[in-house]
Amino acid sequence: MSDNRPLTGMTAFITGGSGAIGRYSAKWLLRDGAAVLLMARHMEVLEKARAELRGAVAGARVELYAGDARNAEHVKAALAQAYAVAGRLDIVVATVGGSVGYRPLLMCSEEDFRKDLEINLLTTFIAVRYSVPMMTRGGAIVCISSTAAKMPFNGLVGYGTAKGGLENFVQGAAEELGAAGIRINAVRPGLMRANNNDRLMQEPIHGKFVEQMPLGRTGEPDDIAAAVRYLAGPESSWMTGQSFAVDGGHELRRNPDLGFMMEQMYGAQAMAAVRSGKPPRG
Ligand SMILES: NC(=O)c1ccc[n+]([C@@H]2O[C@H](COP(=O)([O-])OP(=O)(O)OC[C@H]3O[C@@H](n4cnc5c(N)ncnc54)[C@H](OP(=O)(O)O)[C@@H]3O)[C@@H](O)[C@H]2O)c1
């Protein structure tokens, strides 16, 4: 029987492949016929993700690579393994990102700021820089931004800066890579269920986000994966350099005030000192 699914024969490389967006994106790509390589640091979590994907998609071809997406040598080795699946690379989904946590600007160190830039921006640069030379003409790269790229969040200045930079990177890269027939776009998720964000998904914080979302709920990984699948596939073949929100409409409103959460984390006195511009440690 012939397999005429839209991504049959293609191979996808996914950083953060054991995470929420990574493995749900993998599921959407596998269902349409692609093979995937998942990269993340912990092999046992990757193994779990593979078992879940094999349960969800019959005949799923899932390769794994344990390594750090901030390390170009690890990424090159993972890319070589992905390429070896079928002698081609068609899709890259660069999901690795995150923040050092909610921390007021005046409590951040240089190291905190550097970490935010590295985990969001440098990992995206490395994934793009070393995948493109291996990619088939017509290939697609999908990056993951955040509502923080467009709306200021108290306590997430480094993260917002990195994601804003990522969206600018997507535009610049699209301009340069168009001639090689490679497209690059980004999804800008709102708050959604993930591996490590239980605190934000619990009340009262969860409710404060929902109040700002016209569609009245936070996201599920499938909400984002559907957009990743669209940007990765032939349906978006005339799109490049774009970043769009998938956030229940959150971007139409504003960010919730999470000052109370940071008071719980750092103490009322420290937060008052920060608001006055005179933080405890200068
Ligand atoms: N969840 C949300 O509400 C939300 C909202 C907006 C934007 N985003 C963005 O969505 C992206 C994905 O987040 P998610 O929600 O899917 O997160 P997640 O469920 O926590 O997954 C993160 C994934 O990245 C991997 N990872 C972390 N650091 C890594 C590194 N240095 N090298 C290689 N892999 C690494 C993790 O595995 P290991 O720990 O084993 O490496 C895991 O596979 C991020 O860019 C995040 O900023 C998320």
Ligand as a Chemical Component Dictionary entry (heavy atoms), coordinates in Angstrom:
data_LIG
# 
_chem_comp.id                   LIG 
_chem_comp.type                 NON-POLYMER 
_chem_comp.pdbx_formal_charge   0 
_chem_comp.three_letter_code    LIG 
# 
loop_
_chem_comp_atom.comp_id 
_chem_comp_atom.atom_id 
_chem_comp_atom.alt_atom_id 
_chem_comp_atom.type_symbol 
_chem_comp_atom.charge 
_chem_comp_atom.model_Cartn_x 
_chem_comp_atom.model_Cartn_y 
_chem_comp_atom.model_Cartn_z 
_chem_comp_atom.pdbx_ordinal 
LIG N1  N1  N 0  5.181  26.137 28.658 1  
LIG C1  C1  C 0  4.781  27.371 28.431 2  
LIG O1  O1  O 0  3.821  27.882 29.021 3  
LIG C2  C2  C 0  5.501  28.194 27.403 4  
LIG C3  C3  C 0  4.978  29.440 27.057 5  
LIG C4  C4  C 0  5.638  30.223 26.135 6  
LIG C5  C5  C 0  6.805  29.766 25.571 7  
LIG N2  N2  N 1  7.314  28.558 25.913 8  
LIG C6  C6  C 0  8.556  28.137 25.265 9  
LIG O2  O2  O 0  8.352  26.845 24.740 10 
LIG C7  C7  C 0  9.610  26.172 24.617 11 
LIG C8  C8  C 0  9.498  24.746 25.087 12 
LIG O3  O3  O 0  9.021  24.734 26.358 13 
LIG P1  P1  P 0  8.140  23.544 26.967 14 
LIG O4  O4  O 0  7.009  24.204 27.617 15 
LIG O5  O5  O -1 7.925  22.462 25.973 16 
LIG O6  O6  O 0  9.187  23.075 28.094 17 
LIG P2  P2  P 0  9.389  21.729 28.860 18 
LIG O7  O7  O 0  8.173  20.876 28.810 19 
LIG O8  O8  O 0  9.939  22.104 30.198 20 
LIG O9  O9  O 0  10.542 21.011 28.010 21 
LIG C9  C9  C 0  11.815 21.523 27.891 22 
LIG C10 C10 C 0  12.631 20.556 27.017 23 
LIG O10 O10 O 0  13.897 21.129 26.710 24 
LIG C11 C11 C 0  14.929 20.223 27.131 25 
LIG N3  N3  N 0  16.086 21.027 27.479 26 
LIG C12 C12 C 0  16.189 21.991 28.439 27 
LIG N4  N4  N 0  17.415 22.526 28.442 28 
LIG C13 C13 C 0  18.121 21.900 27.454 29 
LIG C14 C14 C 0  19.432 22.005 26.953 30 
LIG N5  N5  N 0  20.312 22.868 27.482 31 
LIG N6  N6  N 0  19.802 21.198 25.936 32 
LIG C15 C15 C 0  18.940 20.303 25.398 33 
LIG N7  N7  N 0  17.676 20.166 25.822 34 
LIG C16 C16 C 0  17.270 20.947 26.836 35 
LIG C17 C17 C 0  14.295 19.441 28.271 36 
LIG O11 O11 O 0  14.914 18.186 28.506 37 
LIG P3  P3  P 0  16.208 18.008 29.469 38 
LIG O12 O12 O 0  15.920 18.763 30.734 39 
LIG O13 O13 O 0  16.324 16.540 29.639 40 
LIG O14 O14 O 0  17.345 18.577 28.695 41 
LIG C18 C18 C 0  12.906 19.236 27.687 42 
LIG O15 O15 O 0  12.952 18.240 26.683 43 
LIG C19 C19 C 0  10.608 27.042 25.375 44 
LIG O16 O16 O 0  11.369 27.760 24.419 45 
LIG C20 C20 C 0  9.741  27.976 26.195 46 
LIG O17 O17 O 0  10.388 29.221 26.426 47 
LIG C21 C21 C 0  6.693  27.766 26.818 48 
# 
loop_
_chem_comp_bond.comp_id 
_chem_comp_bond.atom_id_1 
_chem_comp_bond.atom_id_2 
_chem_comp_bond.value_order 
_chem_comp_bond.pdbx_ordinal 
LIG N1  C1  SING 1  
LIG C1  O1  DOUB 2  
LIG C1  C2  SING 3  
LIG C2  C3  SING 4  
LIG C2  C21 DOUB 5  
LIG C3  C4  DOUB 6  
LIG C4  C5  SING 7  
LIG C5  N2  DOUB 8  
LIG N2  C6  SING 9  
LIG N2  C21 SING 10 
LIG C6  O2  SING 11 
LIG C6  C20 SING 12 
LIG O2  C7  SING 13 
LIG C7  C8  SING 14 
LIG C7  C19 SING 15 
LIG C8  O3  SING 16 
LIG O3  P1  SING 17 
LIG P1  O4  DOUB 18 
LIG P1  O5  SING 19 
LIG P1  O6  SING 20 
LIG O6  P2  SING 21 
LIG P2  O7  DOUB 22 
LIG P2  O8  SING 23 
LIG P2  O9  SING 24 
LIG O9  C9  SING 25 
LIG C9  C10 SING 26 
LIG C10 O10 SING 27 
LIG C10 C18 SING 28 
LIG O10 C11 SING 29 
LIG C11 N3  SING 30 
LIG C11 C17 SING 31 
LIG N3  C12 SING 32 
LIG N3  C16 SING 33 
LIG C12 N4  DOUB 34 
LIG N4  C13 SING 35 
LIG C13 C14 SING 36 
LIG C13 C16 DOUB 37 
LIG C14 N5  SING 38 
LIG C14 N6  DOUB 39 
LIG N6  C15 SING 40 
LIG C15 N7  DOUB 41 
LIG N7  C16 SING 42 
LIG C17 O11 SING 43 
LIG C17 C18 SING 44 
LIG O11 P3  SING 45 
LIG P3  O12 DOUB 46 
LIG P3  O13 SING 47 
LIG P3  O14 SING 48 
LIG C18 O15 SING 49 
LIG C19 O16 SING 50 
LIG C19 C20 SING 51 
LIG C20 O17 SING 52 
# 
